[in-house]
Amino acid sequence: MVDPGKITARDGRGRSLWVTRSRPKIDRIACSWLIRRFIDPRAVFLFVAPGEVQGVAERFCAMPYDIEDVFWSHRGDLCTFDVLLSEFGLSTPALDRLATIVRGADTARPDLAPECAGLLAASLGLSRMYSDDLAQLEAGMALYDAFYRWARDATDEAHNWPTKAGKAK
């Protein structure tokens, strides 16, 4: 359960409203995934030109995120994904591991976890595959679902070749 008081913008259908810069990459997709999966499954995301985020936030009473000088943004060495986790009190080993990967990929610190470089590569690839930000978000949802499930269920699993199994007879 999350504190619903932290969500300060909802539309007439009760969905939370969020606005950020267009052409999302790591943190903006990760945050959208976190919001949809753990905070508000019906959340609405608006992707606009960087100079329009504040105006759109005011016009639609949406919560701006992952831009400078707003509540839902980077703080010190933490990225916006970290801030969302902290503010909503979300902490599990899998989310904490994923946060390290997102932070490393988003803040040019690939040394934080071996998976940072892979997340960066996948995120940049998605950005090149989709010109529509909402289509990219939907594809990114599957990517973050996979990273989360790995962080939750599969970190001890290895894939080795050749296998140690005996030869077929």
C-alpha positions in Angstrom: 0.0 0.0 0.0 1.2 3.5 -0.9 0.2 6.8 0.6 -2.4 8.2 -1.7 -1.8 11.7 -0.4 1.4 11.8 -2.3 -0.6 11.7 -5.5 -1.6 15.4 -6.0 -3.1 15.2 -9.5 -6.0 13.1 -10.7 -8.3 13.4 -13.6 -12.1 13.1 -13.5 -11.8 9.3 -13.7 -9.5 9.1 -10.7 -6.3 8.4 -12.6 -3.1 10.0 -11.6 -1.7 12.5 -14.1 2.1 12.8 -14.8 4.0 14.9 -17.3 7.6 14.8 -18.4 9.9 15.5 -21.3 9.4 13.8 -24.6 11.7 11.1 -26.0 11.9 9.2 -22.7 15.0 7.1 -22.0 16.0 5.3 -18.8 14.6 7.1 -15.8 11.4 8.4 -17.5 10.4 4.9 -18.6 11.5 3.3 -15.3 9.4 5.8 -13.3 6.4 5.3 -15.5 6.8 1.5 -15.1 7.1 1.9 -11.3 4.0 4.1 -11.1 1.9 1.8 -13.3 3.0 -1.4 -11.5 3.1 -0.3 -7.9 1.4 3.1 -7.4 -1.5 3.6 -9.9 -2.1 1.0 -12.6 -4.4 3.5 -14.4 -1.9 6.4 -14.4 -1.8 8.7 -17.4 1.5 9.9 -18.8 2.0 13.0 -20.9 5.3 13.4 -22.9 5.9 17.0 -24.1 8.7 19.2 -25.2 11.0 20.1 -22.3 10.1 23.7 -22.3 6.4 22.8 -22.1 6.4 20.5 -19.1 5.7 23.1 -16.4 2.9 24.8 -18.5 1.2 21.4 -19.3 1.5 20.4 -15.6 -0.3 23.6 -14.6 -2.9 23.4 -17.3 -3.8 19.8 -16.6 -3.0 19.8 -12.9 -0.5 17.0 -13.7 2.6 16.1 -11.6 5.8 16.9 -13.4 8.6 14.4 -13.1 12.2 13.8 -14.1 12.9 17.5 -14.9 14.9 20.0 -12.9 13.4 22.0 -10.0 10.3 19.8 -9.4 9.5 17.5 -6.4 9.6 14.3 -8.4 13.2 14.5 -9.8 16.8 13.7 -9.1 18.1 14.5 -5.6 21.8 14.5 -5.1 23.2 11.2 -6.4 19.7 9.6 -6.6 17.6 9.5 -9.8 13.9 10.1 -10.0 13.2 6.3 -9.7 15.0 6.3 -6.3 13.0 9.3 -5.2 9.7 7.6 -6.1 10.7 4.5 -4.2 11.6 6.6 -1.1 8.6 8.9 -1.2 6.1 6.1 -1.6 7.9 3.8 0.9 8.5 1.1 -1.7 11.4 -1.1 -0.7 11.9 -4.8 -1.6 15.2 -6.5 -2.5 14.1 -6.7 -6.1 13.1 -3.0 -6.3 16.3 -1.9 -4.5 18.4 -4.0 -7.0 16.5 -2.5 -9.9 17.0 1.0 -8.5 20.7 0.5 -8.5 20.6 -0.6 -12.1 18.4 2.3 -13.2 20.6 4.8 -11.3 23.7 3.5 -12.8 22.3 3.6 -16.3 20.6 7.0 -15.9 23.5 8.8 -14.3 26.5 7.5 -16.3 27.7 5.3 -13.5 27.8 1.8 -15.1 30.1 0.6 -12.3 27.1 0.4 -9.9 26.0 -2.9 -11.3 27.0 -5.1 -14.3 23.4 -4.8 -15.7 23.6 -1.0 -16.0 25.2 -1.1 -19.5 22.6 -3.6 -20.7 19.7 -1.4 -19.5 21.3 1.6 -21.2 21.8 -0.3 -24.4 18.2 -1.6 -24.4 16.8 1.9 -23.5 18.7 3.6 -26.3 17.6 0.8 -28.7 13.9 1.3 -27.8 14.3 5.0 -28.4 15.6 4.3 -31.9 12.8 1.8 -32.6 9.9 4.0 -31.6 9.1 7.6 -32.6 5.9 7.6 -30.6 6.6 8.1 -26.9 3.6 6.2 -25.7 4.4 3.2 -28.0 7.9 3.3 -26.6 6.5 3.4 -23.1 4.5 0.3 -23.8 7.5 -1.6 -25.1 9.6 -0.3 -22.2 7.0 -1.7 -19.8 7.9 -5.2 -21.0 11.6 -4.5 -20.6 11.2 -3.3 -17.0 8.8 -6.2 -16.2 11.7 -8.5 -17.4 14.4 -6.7 -15.4 12.1 -6.7 -12.3 11.3 -10.5 -12.6 15.1 -11.2 -13.0 15.8 -9.1 -9.9 13.1 -10.8 -8.0 13.4 -14.4 -9.1 16.4 -15.2 -11.3 19.6 -13.5 -10.0 21.1 -16.8 -9.0 20.4 -18.5 -12.4 23.3 -18.8 -14.8 23.4 -19.8 -18.4 26.5 -21.7 -19.4 27.7 -23.4 -22.5 28.5 -26.2 -23.0 26.1 -27.7 -20.5 27.3 -30.1 -17.9 24.7 -32.6 -19.0 25.9 -35.9 -20.5 25.8 -36.6 -24.2 22.6 -37.9 -25.7 22.8 -41.6 -26.5 
